[in-house]
């Protein structure tokens, strides 16, 4: 855990969030600045700065993140219309928090290419 990281603080309960789901390795919560009717962030409980810091030991957690996103998409009903799972890396990639996270976005048409 990184003591300065807002996502680490959310995972540990030191900062508030609207929790959606939790597993042994992941925490999912509503984005505070939603870009779609469904906008959930899925973060590993272990602090990993970005996907560039992933190792072979993280394979299972990454797969679990996608499965959790699918579960939440089904619960929200966006599995029927379509949704997007996004991971941004670095400043130019749009990563605003230096903690690996996946955005689950759905409930509206997703344009391509993204901004």
Secondary structure, DSSP 4 states (H G I P E B T S, - for coil): --TT-HHHHHHHTSS---EEEE-SSEEEEE-TT-SSSEEEEEEESS---SGGG--GGGHHHHHHHHHHHHHHHHHHTTTTT-EEEE---STTTT--SSS-EEEEEESSPPPSS--
